[in-house]
């Protein structure tokens, strides 16, 4: 629940290596905009919720904070829909208190009155977790008149013991750049300058989110693409900004899995590649809506990320899907498990070694300063910008009309590529798969602008077609991966070539059936 009249907090958050705080304070980009003296205070906060976390489920956070000698009570809502990811906007109410007691009368004045009433009636509020950190706040003023504050927070999160688990804690080391007045793009510009020289990382989680995860002993999980809901009467510019925001949300969430130790779940790489591919597909559609220089920068950076993560994903599929399938087929046809194992064991060892290297390269990419700047650049792309002339006209076009034209163009390209489906080889089917993927992304980006049922049927049929084409592609590239690892004449490579040929023949029937079913579905973006 949100309220357009509520005070809104607009901030950008980054994680920082505590050892780099001195370099941050001395950075020329920061010193150029600091206006006034720094303020340092010890801040202790307790977050409250019901035993069944009713507030969390409703997207509301309630905090009681001691800031020096002051007591403050804060209620926050969920990030506002349509806000650019990274630069978070959320409704926030804050009140000074005489002491450390929750003022329920104040809570009744917020848009979440009903939520708080139910919480108090159904079991009451109790401490869920706490934070204890030292905050250094710097006032900022930019040449265009924008004002903000930069806060450096160093400390810890604490979750209390429960009847099942002992108390636990996690460190806090982050900076928050909060807008006071003006252009949120200035926050992105400053963060990008700092990230060029300092060990900063994207931090998409609020302290409240991290605290709940700590209290639940819940680990971060790979993030999948979410549905994009567009506002009624949205313009092309607003719709594209919403798509970019969702893409970058998925990117920044999956970046969490690349921190610390080696990647333990290959799904992090898979979902990161999907997120970056979706962003790349979006900017390809956005010609005339996004600035051409921004599109070119993002094309360059998304290609760099995809080229780095691609080998890791190919090797994950080869190790976890292809090799077990080949071994099972060989055992079934030859009946000699020991001979099969001997044929594949050397290739399996080579694959494992190459995977470790590819995973390390992926971690280096996603934890690099360049990647942080890439994500910050994407934040800036999703922010509204002044336009004039033809660009203003394209950006102001009705989102539904704009989306229908783009989806139709992608559908016609797929239909043209599919003419070679019956007699096409690997290259032709690869081209069809790419065309289907681009169409699927376009439908996912804008489906909520159109009738839900028709869009759902079309998207389901398209997803089945893409899955069939993807399975064919995985089998088709397997011999190439095997040859690169073991050599083109190795026994394992020959066995995989034979397996691939058999799979290709069998998958052809599945692709044909999926295409027939897809062709029979009416385009949802056209009037019935």
N, C-alpha and C positions, 0 to 999 in steps of 0.2 A: 504494500500500500504506500502511496506517495501523495504529496500535496504540492502543487505547483507554487503555492504561496509560502511554503516553508523556507526558512533560511537554507542555503545550499553551500556545502563545503566542496571546493574544487581543489584537488591536490594530485601530485605525482610522487610516487614512492620508489626508491631504489635501495637495494642492499649495498653495504659498503664493508670493506675489510677494515676493522678497527684501527689497524696500523696505518691506514691511509688518511685518517681524519686530519692530521696536521697538514698534509699536502692539500687536502680539500680546502681547509681554511685559507691557505696561501695561494690557491689557484687564481691566476689573473682574471679568468672569466667571472669568478665569484666576487673577487675584490672590486671589480669594476662596477658592480651593482649593489654592493652592501652600502646601506645608508643608516648609520647609527651604530650604537654599541651592542655587542652580543649580550644576551641574557642567559644565564645558566641556572637551572633549578633541578632539584630531585623530585621526581614525579612517581607516585605510587597510585595505581588504579586497581580497582576491583570491579569485575564484570559480573552482573547478576542475571540469573535466569531461573526458570522453574526446573524441577528435577527432570522433567521430560523435554526440556529445551524448547518450550513453546515460543519464546521470543526469537530464537534462532530460526525456527521453521517459518516464522512470519517475516524474516528478513530485518529484524529489529535488534539493535544492540543497546544495552543500558549499562552505563559506566558511572562509578563514583570515584572521583580522583582527588588526591591531595597534591596540590602544586605549591610547594613551599609552605606557606601558612594558610593558603586558601583551600577551600573545599568546593568542588564543582561537580554537578551532576549533568551527564550528557546522554541524550537519546538520539540515535542515528537510524536512518532507514537504509534500505538496499540501494545500490547505485541506480541512478535514474536510467530508464530505457532510452536507447539512442545516444547516450553519452559516449564519447570516444573512449575506447579502452586505454588503460594506462593513465590518462588524465581523468581521474574518477570524480564524478559529481554525485553527491548524495545529500538528501535532506538531513539537517542536523539542528537540534535544539540544545542549548546549554544554559545552566542557571548556577549562580553562586549560592552556596548553602552555608548555614551557620556551623554545621558539624557533619559528622560522617553518618547521617541517616538519610535514607531515600525519602524524597518529598513526593508522595503519591498524588497530591493535588496538582503539582506541576505536570506530572505525566498525563493527567486528564486533559491538558490543554493542547496536546499533540495530535497529529492525524492518527496515531496508533492507540487512542484512548481505549477502544474496545479490546485490543490485544492485551493491554496492561490490566484492564478490569478482569478479563478471563484468567490471566496469569495469577493475579492476587486471589481470585476466588477459588481457583482449582488446585492450589497447593502452595502459593506464596513464592516469593523470590528469595534466592539464596546465592552466596558467592559461587561462581562457576570456575573462575581462574583469576589470576592477578598479573599485573606487570609492575616492574620496579626498574626504572631507568633514569639516567641523567640526561636532560635535554638542554642543548645549547641552541638558542634561537637567534637568527640573524635577520634583521629587516632588509628587504630588497626593494629597489626602485629602478625601473628600466627607462631607457630614453624616451619611449613612446608614452610614458605616463602609467604604465602597468606597475602595480605594487604587489608584493608577495612576501612571504616569510620562508626561510629555509631552516628546518629543525634537524639537528643531529641527535639521534637517540641511541644511547649505548646502555645496555642493561640486560634484563632477563624476563622471561615469562615463567610463571609457576602454576602448575595444576595441583590441587590438593589431593591427598590420599583418599581413596574410596575403600569400601569394604572388600573390593577385589584386588586393588592395585595400590602400589606405593606412590608417594608424591613424585613428581617429575618436573623438569624444567628445560628451557631452551634459551639460547642467547638472542638478544636483540642488538642489531648493528645496522642502522638504516638512516637514510635521510628522507625527509618529506619536504617538498616544495609546495606550499599552499598559496593559492591565489587570493589576494585581497580585493583587487579591482583591476579590470582591464582584460588583456588578451591572454588566454591560456596557452597560446602558442609560444609565449616568452618562456614559460616553464620548460617546454620541450627544448627550446634553443639552448637554454642554460644547461639542462641535463646533458644534452648532446656534447656540448663543449667540455663538460666535466668528464664524461665517459670516454672522451678521446685520450685522456691522460691518466685516469684513475681506475682502480679495480672496483668498478660498480657493476651491479647486475640488476636486471629487472626483478622487482618484487611485487607481484600482483596481489598478494594476500594482505589484508588488514591485520592489525594486531588481534582483533577479535576473532577473525577466522583462524589465525594460527593458534590462538588460545583454546578455541573449541577443539581443534584437531589434537592439541596436546592433551586436553582433558579426556578426550575419547581414545587417546593412544592410536590415532588414525594416521596412516601414512598417506602421502600424496599419491594420486593415481593418474595415469595418462588421461588426457582430456580429449573427448571427441567433439566434433562440430555440433553446434547448437542450432536450433531453429531461429531464424531471423524474422522477427515480427515488425512490420513496417507500420507507421502511423497512417491513419486515414488522411488522404490528401497529400501524402508525401511527395516531394519533388525528386527528380533524378539525383540531385546532389545529396539530399538527405538519405535516400535509399543506398547510394554507393557508400556514403560515410558509415551507415549502419553495417553494411557488409564488411567493410574494412575493419570496423571495430570488433566484429565477431571473429574475423580471421586472426587478428592480432591477440584477441583474448585466448584463442586456442594456442597460438604460438607461445605466449608468455607463460601460460599454464604448463605446457609441456616442457618449457625450458627448466622447470623445477627438477625434472627427472635427470637432468644432465649434471647436476651439482654434486660435489662430494665424490663418493666412491664410483667405481666403474658401473656402467649401466647393467642393472640386473634383469630388467624386463625390456625385451626388444620392442614392445608396444610403444614405448616412449619415442623411439626413432620413427616408427610407422606413423603415429599421430602427428609428430612434428612435420614430417614430409607432407602429409595431407594438408595440414594447416598452411604451410608455405605454398603448396601448389594451389590451394584455394585463393590465397592472396594474389598469386601471380595471375590466375585466371580472372580475378576481379579487376585488376588494373588493366588487363587487356581489354576488358569490356568498357572501361571508364574513359576511353579517349573522348575528349571534348567536355568531360565533366571534371576530371582531375587535371591539374596543371601538367603540361607535357614534360617538364623537367623532373617533377616528382615521379611520374610514370617511368621515365627512363632510369632514374636512380633505383627504384624498387625492382624493375626488371633485372638490373645488373646484380643487385644484392640477393634477390630470390634465386637467381641462377647459381650464384656462388654457394648458397646454403644447400640447394638441391644436388649440385654436383658433389658436394662433400658428403652428404648423408646417403646418396644413392648407393654407393658400393656396400655400405653397412646393411641397408635394407635388402639388397639383392642377396647378400651372403646369409642374412637371417632366414629368408625364404628358402634358400638352397639348403641350409643346414637343418632347419626345423620342419620343412615340408617336403622338399624334393628328395633328399637323401633317404628319409624313412620310407617314402613311397616307392622309390627305386628298389630299396632292399626288400620290401614286402613283395613286390612284383617278381623279383629274381627268385626269392624263396619259393613263391607259389609256382613259378614256371619250371625252375631247375630242381627244386626239392632238396637242395644241399645248402643248409644254412652256413656251414663252416666255410665253404668256398665263396659264398656271397660276402661274408664278413671280410674275408681276406681280400676280395676284390675292392671293397669300399673303404677299408680301415685307413689306408694311407691317405686317401682323398679326404676322409673325415678329419684326420689330424691336420692336414693342410688347411682345410676350411676353418677349423677352430682357431688356428693361429692367425689366419688372415682376418677372421672376424674380430679378434681382439684388437688388431691394428686399426681396422676400420671403425670400431667403436671408439677407440681412443681418439681418432681423427674427428669423429662426430662430437665428442665431448669438448675437444679443443675448439671446434667451430662455435658451438653454442655458448660456451663460457668465455668467449673472446670479447675484447672491447669492440671489435667490429660488429659482432652480432648485437651487442647492446645498442650501439648507434643505429643499426638497421631497424631494430624494434622502435626506437625513439623516433626515427624518421617516419615510420609507419603511423605512430601516434599523431604526428603533425599532419600527415595526409588526411586523417579522419576528422581533423578539426575544421570548423567552418572558416572560409577565407573570402575576402571581398573579391568580386569579379565584375567585369564589365564587357560590353560588346557581345560577340558571338558566344563566348564562354559563359556569360551570365544567362543567355537564352537557353543554351543546352542544359545548364545546371538547374534551371527553373522548370524544365519540362516535367509534365506529369509522370510520376514514377511508373505507373502501370503501363502507360503508352510506351515509355522508354524501355521497360523490361520486356514487353511483348515483342518489340522490334528486335531486341538483342537475342532473345530466346529463339525466335523464328529463324534468325540468321544462323544460329548454331544448329538448329534442327535441319535446315536445308543442307548445311555442310555435312552433317552425318548421313543424310539420305544420299548425297552425291558419293561419299566414300563407300557406302554400303552397296553400291552397284557392283563392286568387285568382290562382294562377299562370297558368292558361290564358287568362283574359280580362283580366288585370291590366295596368295601364299602368306608367309609370315609377315612380310613388310606391309602387305595390303591390310591384313587383319590388325596389325599394330596401328596403322593409320585410322582404322575404324574405331579401335579402342580409345585412342586419344580424342577423336571427335565425340565419342559417346561420353567420355569423362568430362570434356568441356561443356557439353550440353547438360550433363547432370549437375555440375557446379552452378551453371546459370539458373537451372530450375530450383535448386536449393536456395540460391541467393534471393530469389524474388517470388517464390511460390505463394507466400502469404498475401500477396497483392491480388490473388485470383481466387475463384471458388475452390474451397478446400477439398471437396470430394474428388472433383475432376483432377486437380493437381496431384492428389495422393495416388490415384490409380496410375496416372502417367509416370510419376516418379518411381513407383514400385516396379513397373514393367521395364523402365530404363535401368534401374539398379540390377535387375536380373540379367539383362543383356550385358551390362558392364562386368558383372561377376563372371559370366561365361567367357567373355573376351579376356578378362584378367587371368583366369585359370589357363586358358590356351597360351597366353603370353608367358606365364611362369614356366610352363613346360617347354616352350620354344626357346627360351633363353638359357635353360639349364645346361645344354651341351657347351655353350660358349663359356659359362662360368666354370664348368668342369675342365675344359681345355685350358683355361687360364691358370687353373690351380695344379693340374696334373699333367698337362701336355695333350696334344690332339690325338696321339696314338695310344695313350694309356688304356689299359683294360677297363678301368672304371669309366673313362670318358666314352668309350665305345658302348658300354652297357647303358649309360645315360642317354646317348644318342638313340639307341634302340627303344628305350623307354619313352623318350620324347616323341618319337615318330608314332608310336602306338597311341599315346595320349592325344596327339594332334588329330589323328583320325577320329577318335572317339568324341573329342570335344566339338568337332565340326557339326555333329548332329545337334548338340545342345545349343550351339550358337545360332543355327538355323531356326530352331524352335523358338528361342528367345527373341529373335528378330521378327518372326511372324507375329508373335504375341504383342510385341512393341508396336509394330506397324498398325495393328488393329485398334490401338488406343487413340482417342481423339485428343488433339492438342488443347491443353487446358487454357492457353492464353488467347485463344480465338473464341469469338462468340459462338454459342451453340446454334 
